[in-house]
Amino acid sequence: MEMIEDSLTDLQMKSVAELVHAAQAGDRNAFGELFERYRPAIVALAKRRVCNADEAEELTQDVFVQAMQKLDQLRVPEAFGGWLRRIVHRMAINRLTRSRTALACDPETLESTCLADGLPDEIVQGRERAAVIRDSIDRLGSLDQETLTAFYLQSKTLNEMSHQFEAPVGTIKRRLHVARKRLAKEMDVMHAV
């Protein structure tokens, strides 16, 4: 029992870089320590992005699963926190953008098959948030719109987008990064109004 407590104390004293290196080498306890250190901040950021506590908790879990799967791709271990924040940002946009698709349906069918999921004010907030995202995307330039649509709505890979846009993958990554930043800025402007 003492050995387990000693190893947990050792983990708690390690730097983020040391924990990332250990987790990349397969140490699940090191990743668990990273989870414990960063979870509160990631939940708070997710709440700001999706404006729903339950959705934020679910998004946080998805972010850490993604981080665990992609941890070997992190080249600068000290940048783990910023890397996680970028994952939250991307996954939040992805989640909100994909939730905006709607199907046309006659009112009788809709009424007989649709159950309200959540409180009325949560439903209204979700619709308002989706409208802000749609409006923000609509105000972006055509290249940003096409890039975000291909990645988030059509679920295209970077390689597929590279072929579609006839541009190198590095250029597609840059376009996606720039489009995300512009979308976030537009959403902030809409939120301030």
CNS distance restraints for C-alpha pairs under 8 A (distance, minus, plus):
assign (resid   1 and name CA) (resid   5 and name CA) 6.45 0.50 0.50
assign (resid   2 and name CA) (resid   6 and name CA) 6.08 0.50 0.50
assign (resid   3 and name CA) (resid   7 and name CA) 6.16 0.50 0.50
assign (resid   4 and name CA) (resid   8 and name CA) 6.19 0.50 0.50
assign (resid   5 and name CA) (resid   9 and name CA) 6.13 0.50 0.50
assign (resid   6 and name CA) (resid  10 and name CA) 6.12 0.50 0.50
assign (resid   7 and name CA) (resid  11 and name CA) 6.24 0.50 0.50
assign (resid   8 and name CA) (resid  12 and name CA) 6.28 0.50 0.50
assign (resid   9 and name CA) (resid  13 and name CA) 6.39 0.50 0.50
assign (resid  10 and name CA) (resid  14 and name CA) 6.50 0.50 0.50
assign (resid  11 and name CA) (resid  19 and name CA) 7.35 0.50 0.50
assign (resid  11 and name CA) (resid  29 and name CA) 7.86 0.50 0.50
assign (resid  11 and name CA) (resid  30 and name CA) 6.51 0.50 0.50
assign (resid  11 and name CA) (resid  33 and name CA) 6.81 0.50 0.50
assign (resid  12 and name CA) (resid  33 and name CA) 6.92 0.50 0.50
assign (resid  14 and name CA) (resid  18 and name CA) 5.94 0.50 0.50
assign (resid  14 and name CA) (resid  19 and name CA) 6.33 0.50 0.50
assign (resid  15 and name CA) (resid  19 and name CA) 6.27 0.50 0.50
assign (resid  16 and name CA) (resid  20 and name CA) 6.08 0.50 0.50
assign (resid  16 and name CA) (resid  34 and name CA) 7.30 0.50 0.50
assign (resid  16 and name CA) (resid  77 and name CA) 7.09 0.50 0.50
assign (resid  16 and name CA) (resid  78 and name CA) 6.24 0.50 0.50
assign (resid  16 and name CA) (resid  80 and name CA) 7.43 0.50 0.50
assign (resid  17 and name CA) (resid  21 and name CA) 6.16 0.50 0.50
assign (resid  17 and name CA) (resid  77 and name CA) 4.69 0.50 0.50
assign (resid  17 and name CA) (resid  78 and name CA) 4.98 0.50 0.50
assign (resid  17 and name CA) (resid  80 and name CA) 7.89 0.50 0.50
assign (resid  18 and name CA) (resid  22 and name CA) 6.15 0.50 0.50
assign (resid  18 and name CA) (resid  77 and name CA) 7.86 0.50 0.50
assign (resid  19 and name CA) (resid  23 and name CA) 6.00 0.50 0.50
assign (resid  19 and name CA) (resid  30 and name CA) 5.18 0.50 0.50
assign (resid  19 and name CA) (resid  31 and name CA) 6.90 0.50 0.50
assign (resid  19 and name CA) (resid  33 and name CA) 7.62 0.50 0.50
assign (resid  19 and name CA) (resid  34 and name CA) 6.91 0.50 0.50
assign (resid  20 and name CA) (resid  24 and name CA) 5.98 0.50 0.50
assign (resid  20 and name CA) (resid  30 and name CA) 7.20 0.50 0.50
assign (resid  20 and name CA) (resid  31 and name CA) 7.14 0.50 0.50
assign (resid  20 and name CA) (resid  34 and name CA) 7.74 0.50 0.50
assign (resid  20 and name CA) (resid  71 and name CA) 7.95 0.50 0.50
assign (resid  20 and name CA) (resid  77 and name CA) 5.70 0.50 0.50
assign (resid  20 and name CA) (resid  80 and name CA) 7.58 0.50 0.50
assign (resid  21 and name CA) (resid  25 and name CA) 6.28 0.50 0.50
assign (resid  21 and name CA) (resid  77 and name CA) 6.97 0.50 0.50
assign (resid  22 and name CA) (resid  26 and name CA) 6.56 0.50 0.50
assign (resid  22 and name CA) (resid  27 and name CA) 5.43 0.50 0.50
assign (resid  22 and name CA) (resid  30 and name CA) 6.05 0.50 0.50
assign (resid  22 and name CA) (resid  31 and name CA) 7.92 0.50 0.50
assign (resid  23 and name CA) (resid  27 and name CA) 4.58 0.50 0.50
assign (resid  23 and name CA) (resid  28 and name CA) 6.07 0.50 0.50
assign (resid  23 and name CA) (resid  29 and name CA) 7.64 0.50 0.50
assign (resid  23 and name CA) (resid  30 and name CA) 5.25 0.50 0.50
assign (resid  23 and name CA) (resid  31 and name CA) 5.17 0.50 0.50
assign (resid  23 and name CA) (resid  71 and name CA) 7.91 0.50 0.50
assign (resid  24 and name CA) (resid  71 and name CA) 6.29 0.50 0.50
assign (resid  24 and name CA) (resid  72 and name CA) 5.67 0.50 0.50
assign (resid  27 and name CA) (resid  31 and name CA) 6.75 0.50 0.50
assign (resid  28 and name CA) (resid  32 and name CA) 6.11 0.50 0.50
assign (resid  29 and name CA) (resid  33 and name CA) 6.22 0.50 0.50
assign (resid  30 and name CA) (resid  34 and name CA) 6.38 0.50 0.50
assign (resid  31 and name CA) (resid  35 and name CA) 6.14 0.50 0.50
assign (resid  31 and name CA) (resid  68 and name CA) 7.67 0.50 0.50
assign (resid  32 and name CA) (resid  36 and name CA) 6.24 0.50 0.50
assign (resid  33 and name CA) (resid  37 and name CA) 6.18 0.50 0.50
assign (resid  34 and name CA) (resid  38 and name CA) 6.08 0.50 0.50
assign (resid  35 and name CA) (resid  39 and name CA) 5.46 0.50 0.50
assign (resid  35 and name CA) (resid  64 and name CA) 7.32 0.50 0.50
assign (resid  36 and name CA) (resid  40 and name CA) 7.83 0.50 0.50
assign (resid  38 and name CA) (resid  42 and name CA) 6.15 0.50 0.50
assign (resid  38 and name CA) (resid  81 and name CA) 7.29 0.50 0.50
assign (resid  39 and name CA) (resid  43 and name CA) 6.03 0.50 0.50
assign (resid  39 and name CA) (resid  60 and name CA) 7.44 0.50 0.50
assign (resid  40 and name CA) (resid  44 and name CA) 6.25 0.50 0.50
assign (resid  41 and name CA) (resid  45 and name CA) 6.18 0.50 0.50
assign (resid  42 and name CA) (resid  46 and name CA) 5.98 0.50 0.50
assign (resid  42 and name CA) (resid  60 and name CA) 6.33 0.50 0.50
assign (resid  42 and name CA) (resid  84 and name CA) 7.64 0.50 0.50
assign (resid  42 and name CA) (resid  85 and name CA) 7.02 0.50 0.50
assign (resid  42 and name CA) (resid  88 and name CA) 7.34 0.50 0.50
assign (resid  43 and name CA) (resid  47 and name CA) 6.10 0.50 0.50
assign (resid  43 and name CA) (resid  56 and name CA) 6.00 0.50 0.50
assign (resid  43 and name CA) (resid  57 and name CA) 6.23 0.50 0.50
assign (resid  43 and name CA) (resid  60 and name CA) 5.80 0.50 0.50
assign (resid  44 and name CA) (resid  48 and name CA) 6.42 0.50 0.50
assign (resid  44 and name CA) (resid  56 and name CA) 7.90 0.50 0.50
assign (resid  45 and name CA) (resid  49 and name CA) 6.31 0.50 0.50
assign (resid  45 and name CA) (resid  85 and name CA) 7.69 0.50 0.50
assign (resid  45 and name CA) (resid  88 and name CA) 7.50 0.50 0.50
assign (resid  46 and name CA) (resid  50 and name CA) 6.06 0.50 0.50
assign (resid  46 and name CA) (resid  51 and name CA) 7.79 0.50 0.50
assign (resid  46 and name CA) (resid  56 and name CA) 4.86 0.50 0.50
assign (resid  46 and name CA) (resid  57 and name CA) 7.66 0.50 0.50
assign (resid  46 and name CA) (resid  59 and name CA) 6.69 0.50 0.50
assign (resid  46 and name CA) (resid  60 and name CA) 6.72 0.50 0.50
assign (resid  46 and name CA) (resid  88 and name CA) 6.45 0.50 0.50
assign (resid  46 and name CA) (resid  89 and name CA) 7.87 0.50 0.50
assign (resid  46 and name CA) (resid  92 and name CA) 7.16 0.50 0.50
assign (resid  47 and name CA) (resid  51 and name CA) 5.03 0.50 0.50
assign (resid  47 and name CA) (resid  52 and name CA) 5.85 0.50 0.50
assign (resid  47 and name CA) (resid  53 and name CA) 5.86 0.50 0.50
assign (resid  47 and name CA) (resid  55 and name CA) 7.70 0.50 0.50
assign (resid  47 and name CA) (resid  56 and name CA) 4.95 0.50 0.50
assign (resid  49 and name CA) (resid  89 and name CA) 7.33 0.50 0.50
assign (resid  49 and name CA) (resid  92 and name CA) 6.24 0.50 0.50
assign (resid  50 and name CA) (resid  55 and name CA) 6.79 0.50 0.50
assign (resid  50 and name CA) (resid  56 and name CA) 6.39 0.50 0.50
assign (resid  50 and name CA) (resid  92 and name CA) 6.47 0.50 0.50
assign (resid  50 and name CA) (resid  96 and name CA) 7.28 0.50 0.50
assign (resid  51 and name CA) (resid  55 and name CA) 7.91 0.50 0.50
assign (resid  51 and name CA) (resid  56 and name CA) 7.54 0.50 0.50
assign (resid  52 and name CA) (resid  56 and name CA) 5.96 0.50 0.50
assign (resid  52 and name CA) (resid 122 and name CA) 7.88 0.50 0.50
assign (resid  53 and name CA) (resid  57 and name CA) 6.28 0.50 0.50
assign (resid  54 and name CA) (resid  58 and name CA) 6.36 0.50 0.50
assign (resid  55 and name CA) (resid  59 and name CA) 6.02 0.50 0.50
assign (resid  56 and name CA) (resid  60 and name CA) 6.01 0.50 0.50
assign (resid  57 and name CA) (resid  61 and name CA) 6.41 0.50 0.50
assign (resid  58 and name CA) (resid  62 and name CA) 6.34 0.50 0.50
assign (resid  59 and name CA) (resid  63 and name CA) 6.06 0.50 0.50
assign (resid  59 and name CA) (resid  88 and name CA) 7.53 0.50 0.50
assign (resid  59 and name CA) (resid  91 and name CA) 7.52 0.50 0.50
assign (resid  59 and name CA) (resid  92 and name CA) 7.28 0.50 0.50
assign (resid  60 and name CA) (resid  64 and name CA) 6.33 0.50 0.50
assign (resid  60 and name CA) (resid  88 and name CA) 7.49 0.50 0.50
assign (resid  61 and name CA) (resid  65 and name CA) 6.22 0.50 0.50
assign (resid  62 and name CA) (resid  66 and name CA) 6.08 0.50 0.50
assign (resid  63 and name CA) (resid  67 and name CA) 6.03 0.50 0.50
assign (resid  63 and name CA) (resid  84 and name CA) 7.33 0.50 0.50
assign (resid  63 and name CA) (resid  87 and name CA) 6.33 0.50 0.50
assign (resid  63 and name CA) (resid  88 and name CA) 6.12 0.50 0.50
assign (resid  63 and name CA) (resid  91 and name CA) 7.41 0.50 0.50
assign (resid  64 and name CA) (resid  68 and name CA) 6.00 0.50 0.50
assign (resid  65 and name CA) (resid  69 and name CA) 6.26 0.50 0.50
assign (resid  66 and name CA) (resid  70 and name CA) 6.07 0.50 0.50
assign (resid  66 and name CA) (resid  87 and name CA) 8.00 0.50 0.50
assign (resid  67 and name CA) (resid  71 and name CA) 5.44 0.50 0.50
assign (resid  67 and name CA) (resid  84 and name CA) 7.10 0.50 0.50
assign (resid  67 and name CA) (resid  87 and name CA) 7.84 0.50 0.50
assign (resid  70 and name CA) (resid  74 and name CA) 7.33 0.50 0.50
assign (resid  74 and name CA) (resid  80 and name CA) 7.56 0.50 0.50
assign (resid  74 and name CA) (resid  83 and name CA) 7.91 0.50 0.50
assign (resid  76 and name CA) (resid  80 and name CA) 7.45 0.50 0.50
assign (resid  79 and name CA) (resid  83 and name CA) 6.02 0.50 0.50
assign (resid  80 and name CA) (resid  84 and name CA) 6.14 0.50 0.50
assign (resid  81 and name CA) (resid  85 and name CA) 6.31 0.50 0.50
assign (resid  82 and name CA) (resid  86 and name CA) 6.25 0.50 0.50
assign (resid  83 and name CA) (resid  87 and name CA) 6.38 0.50 0.50
assign (resid  84 and name CA) (resid  88 and name CA) 6.26 0.50 0.50
assign (resid  85 and name CA) (resid  89 and name CA) 6.15 0.50 0.50
assign (resid  86 and name CA) (resid  90 and name CA) 6.10 0.50 0.50
assign (resid  87 and name CA) (resid  91 and name CA) 5.93 0.50 0.50
assign (resid  88 and name CA) (resid  92 and name CA) 5.84 0.50 0.50
assign (resid  89 and name CA) (resid  93 and name CA) 6.28 0.50 0.50
assign (resid  90 and name CA) (resid  94 and name CA) 6.09 0.50 0.50
assign (resid  90 and name CA) (resid 180 and name CA) 7.78 0.50 0.50
assign (resid  91 and name CA) (resid  95 and name CA) 5.94 0.50 0.50
assign (resid  92 and name CA) (resid  96 and name CA) 6.05 0.50 0.50
assign (resid  93 and name CA) (resid  97 and name CA) 5.78 0.50 0.50
assign (resid  94 and name CA) (resid  98 and name CA) 6.01 0.50 0.50
assign (resid  94 and name CA) (resid 152 and name CA) 5.46 0.50 0.50
assign (resid  94 and name CA) (resid 153 and name CA) 7.92 0.50 0.50
assign (resid  95 and name CA) (resid  99 and name CA) 6.22 0.50 0.50
assign (resid  96 and name CA) (resid 100 and name CA) 6.72 0.50 0.50
assign (resid  96 and name CA) (resid 130 and name CA) 6.58 0.50 0.50
assign (resid  96 and name CA) (resid 133 and name CA) 7.66 0.50 0.50
assign (resid  97 and name CA) (resid 101 and name CA) 7.85 0.50 0.50
assign (resid  97 and name CA) (resid 130 and name CA) 7.22 0.50 0.50
assign (resid  97 and name CA) (resid 133 and name CA) 7.06 0.50 0.50
assign (resid  97 and name CA) (resid 134 and name CA) 7.89 0.50 0.50
assign (resid  97 and name CA) (resid 152 and name CA) 6.85 0.50 0.50
assign (resid  97 and name CA) (resid 153 and name CA) 7.01 0.50 0.50
assign (resid  98 and name CA) (resid 152 and name CA) 6.92 0.50 0.50
assign (resid  98 and name CA) (resid 153 and name CA) 6.00 0.50 0.50
assign (resid  99 and name CA) (resid 130 and name CA) 7.54 0.50 0.50
assign (resid 100 and name CA) (resid 130 and name CA) 5.78 0.50 0.50
assign (resid 100 and name CA) (resid 134 and name CA) 7.90 0.50 0.50
assign (resid 105 and name CA) (resid 109 and name CA) 6.72 0.50 0.50
assign (resid 105 and name CA) (resid 110 and name CA) 6.23 0.50 0.50
assign (resid 106 and name CA) (resid 110 and name CA) 6.23 0.50 0.50
assign (resid 107 and name CA) (resid 111 and name CA) 5.95 0.50 0.50
assign (resid 108 and name CA) (resid 112 and name CA) 6.18 0.50 0.50
assign (resid 109 and name CA) (resid 113 and name CA) 6.10 0.50 0.50
assign (resid 110 and name CA) (resid 114 and name CA) 5.51 0.50 0.50
assign (resid 117 and name CA) (resid 123 and name CA) 7.65 0.50 0.50
assign (resid 118 and name CA) (resid 122 and name CA) 6.20 0.50 0.50
assign (resid 118 and name CA) (resid 123 and name CA) 6.45 0.50 0.50
assign (resid 119 and name CA) (resid 123 and name CA) 6.30 0.50 0.50
assign (resid 120 and name CA) (resid 124 and name CA) 6.20 0.50 0.50
assign (resid 121 and name CA) (resid 125 and name CA) 6.07 0.50 0.50
assign (resid 122 and name CA) (resid 126 and name CA) 6.06 0.50 0.50
assign (resid 123 and name CA) (resid 127 and name CA) 6.24 0.50 0.50
assign (resid 124 and name CA) (resid 128 and name CA) 6.08 0.50 0.50
assign (resid 125 and name CA) (resid 129 and name CA) 6.01 0.50 0.50
assign (resid 126 and name CA) (resid 130 and name CA) 6.14 0.50 0.50
assign (resid 127 and name CA) (resid 131 and name CA) 6.09 0.50 0.50
assign (resid 128 and name CA) (resid 132 and name CA) 6.19 0.50 0.50
assign (resid 129 and name CA) (resid 133 and name CA) 6.31 0.50 0.50
assign (resid 130 and name CA) (resid 134 and name CA) 6.16 0.50 0.50
assign (resid 131 and name CA) (resid 135 and name CA) 5.97 0.50 0.50
assign (resid 132 and name CA) (resid 136 and name CA) 5.88 0.50 0.50
assign (resid 132 and name CA) (resid 187 and name CA) 6.61 0.50 0.50
assign (resid 132 and name CA) (resid 190 and name CA) 6.72 0.50 0.50
assign (resid 132 and name CA) (resid 191 and name CA) 7.90 0.50 0.50
assign (resid 133 and name CA) (resid 137 and name CA) 6.06 0.50 0.50
assign (resid 133 and name CA) (resid 187 and name CA) 6.64 0.50 0.50
assign (resid 134 and name CA) (resid 138 and name CA) 6.09 0.50 0.50
assign (resid 135 and name CA) (resid 139 and name CA) 6.35 0.50 0.50
assign (resid 136 and name CA) (resid 140 and name CA) 6.70 0.50 0.50
assign (resid 136 and name CA) (resid 183 and name CA) 6.23 0.50 0.50
assign (resid 136 and name CA) (resid 186 and name CA) 5.33 0.50 0.50
assign (resid 136 and name CA) (resid 187 and name CA) 5.79 0.50 0.50
assign (resid 136 and name CA) (resid 190 and name CA) 7.41 0.50 0.50
assign (resid 137 and name CA) (resid 145 and name CA) 6.16 0.50 0.50
assign (resid 137 and name CA) (resid 183 and name CA) 6.37 0.50 0.50
assign (resid 137 and name CA) (resid 186 and name CA) 7.96 0.50 0.50
assign (resid 138 and name CA) (resid 145 and name CA) 7.21 0.50 0.50
assign (resid 139 and name CA) (resid 186 and name CA) 7.74 0.50 0.50
assign (resid 140 and name CA) (resid 144 and name CA) 6.08 0.50 0.50
assign (resid 140 and name CA) (resid 145 and name CA) 6.14 0.50 0.50
assign (resid 140 and name CA) (resid 182 and name CA) 7.37 0.50 0.50
assign (resid 140 and name CA) (resid 183 and name CA) 7.21 0.50 0.50
assign (resid 141 and name CA) (resid 145 and name CA) 6.20 0.50 0.50
assign (resid 142 and name CA) (resid 146 and name CA) 6.01 0.50 0.50
assign (resid 143 and name CA) (resid 147 and name CA) 6.03 0.50 0.50
assign (resid 144 and name CA) (resid 148 and name CA) 6.10 0.50 0.50
assign (resid 144 and name CA) (resid 175 and name CA) 7.19 0.50 0.50
assign (resid 144 and name CA) (resid 176 and name CA) 7.50 0.50 0.50
assign (resid 144 and name CA) (resid 178 and name CA) 7.90 0.50 0.50
assign (resid 144 and name CA) (resid 179 and name CA) 4.95 0.50 0.50
assign (resid 145 and name CA) (resid 149 and name CA) 5.95 0.50 0.50
assign (resid 145 and name CA) (resid 179 and name CA) 7.72 0.50 0.50
assign (resid 146 and name CA) (resid 150 and name CA) 5.99 0.50 0.50
assign (resid 147 and name CA) (resid 151 and name CA) 6.25 0.50 0.50
assign (resid 147 and name CA) (resid 161 and name CA) 7.99 0.50 0.50
assign (resid 147 and name CA) (resid 172 and name CA) 7.96 0.50 0.50
assign (resid 147 and name CA) (resid 175 and name CA) 7.07 0.50 0.50
assign (resid 147 and name CA) (resid 176 and name CA) 6.22 0.50 0.50
assign (resid 147 and name CA) (resid 179 and name CA) 7.29 0.50 0.50
assign (resid 148 and name CA) (resid 152 and name CA) 5.72 0.50 0.50
assign (resid 148 and name CA) (resid 153 and name CA) 7.44 0.50 0.50
assign (resid 148 and name CA) (resid 176 and name CA) 6.75 0.50 0.50
assign (resid 148 and name CA) (resid 179 and name CA) 6.86 0.50 0.50
assign (resid 148 and name CA) (resid 180 and name CA) 7.64 0.50 0.50
assign (resid 149 and name CA) (resid 153 and name CA) 4.93 0.50 0.50
assign (resid 149 and name CA) (resid 154 and name CA) 6.24 0.50 0.50
assign (resid 150 and name CA) (resid 154 and name CA) 4.85 0.50 0.50
assign (resid 150 and name CA) (resid 155 and name CA) 6.30 0.50 0.50
assign (resid 150 and name CA) (resid 156 and name CA) 5.67 0.50 0.50
assign (resid 150 and name CA) (resid 161 and name CA) 7.04 0.50 0.50
assign (resid 151 and name CA) (resid 155 and name CA) 4.95 0.50 0.50
assign (resid 151 and name CA) (resid 156 and name CA) 5.04 0.50 0.50
assign (resid 151 and name CA) (resid 157 and name CA) 6.78 0.50 0.50
assign (resid 151 and name CA) (resid 158 and name CA) 7.72 0.50 0.50
assign (resid 151 and name CA) (resid 161 and name CA) 7.69 0.50 0.50
assign (resid 152 and name CA) (resid 156 and name CA) 7.55 0.50 0.50
assign (resid 156 and name CA) (resid 160 and name CA) 5.85 0.50 0.50
assign (resid 156 and name CA) (resid 161 and name CA) 6.29 0.50 0.50
assign (resid 157 and name CA) (resid 161 and name CA) 6.19 0.50 0.50
assign (resid 158 and name CA) (resid 162 and name CA) 6.00 0.50 0.50
assign (resid 158 and name CA) (resid 169 and name CA) 6.11 0.50 0.50
assign (resid 158 and name CA) (resid 172 and name CA) 6.72 0.50 0.50
assign (resid 158 and name CA) (resid 173 and name CA) 7.32 0.50 0.50
assign (resid 159 and name CA) (resid 163 and name CA) 6.43 0.50 0.50
assign (resid 159 and name CA) (resid 169 and name CA) 6.28 0.50 0.50
assign (resid 160 and name CA) (resid 164 and name CA) 6.17 0.50 0.50
assign (resid 161 and name CA) (resid 165 and name CA) 5.89 0.50 0.50
assign (resid 161 and name CA) (resid 166 and name CA) 7.90 0.50 0.50
assign (resid 161 and name CA) (resid 169 and name CA) 7.83 0.50 0.50
assign (resid 161 and name CA) (resid 172 and name CA) 7.01 0.50 0.50
assign (resid 162 and name CA) (resid 166 and name CA) 5.50 0.50 0.50
assign (resid 162 and name CA) (resid 167 and name CA) 5.03 0.50 0.50
assign (resid 162 and name CA) (resid 168 and name CA) 5.59 0.50 0.50
assign (resid 162 and name CA) (resid 169 and name CA) 5.39 0.50 0.50
assign (resid 162 and name CA) (resid 172 and name CA) 6.31 0.50 0.50
assign (resid 163 and name CA) (resid 167 and name CA) 6.80 0.50 0.50
assign (resid 167 and name CA) (resid 171 and name CA) 6.24 0.50 0.50
assign (resid 167 and name CA) (resid 172 and name CA) 6.75 0.50 0.50
assign (resid 168 and name CA) (resid 172 and name CA) 6.50 0.50 0.50
assign (resid 169 and name CA) (resid 173 and name CA) 6.17 0.50 0.50
assign (resid 170 and name CA) (resid 174 and name CA) 6.28 0.50 0.50
assign (resid 171 and name CA) (resid 175 and name CA) 6.12 0.50 0.50
assign (resid 172 and name CA) (resid 176 and name CA) 6.03 0.50 0.50
assign (resid 173 and name CA) (resid 177 and name CA) 6.10 0.50 0.50
assign (resid 174 and name CA) (resid 178 and name CA) 6.08 0.50 0.50
assign (resid 175 and name CA) (resid 179 and name CA) 5.92 0.50 0.50
assign (resid 176 and name CA) (resid 180 and name CA) 6.07 0.50 0.50
assign (resid 177 and name CA) (resid 181 and name CA) 6.34 0.50 0.50
assign (resid 178 and name CA) (resid 182 and name CA) 6.19 0.50 0.50
assign (resid 179 and name CA) (resid 183 and name CA) 6.02 0.50 0.50
assign (resid 180 and name CA) (resid 184 and name CA) 6.11 0.50 0.50
assign (resid 181 and name CA) (resid 185 and name CA) 6.15 0.50 0.50
assign (resid 182 and name CA) (resid 186 and name CA) 6.10 0.50 0.50
assign (resid 183 and name CA) (resid 187 and name CA) 6.07 0.50 0.50
assign (resid 184 and name CA) (resid 188 and name CA) 6.11 0.50 0.50
assign (resid 185 and name CA) (resid 189 and name CA) 6.21 0.50 0.50
assign (resid 186 and name CA) (resid 190 and name CA) 6.16 0.50 0.50
assign (resid 187 and name CA) (resid 191 and name CA) 5.95 0.50 0.50
assign (resid 188 and name CA) (resid 192 and name CA) 6.11 0.50 0.50
assign (resid 189 and name CA) (resid 193 and name CA) 6.44 0.50 0.50
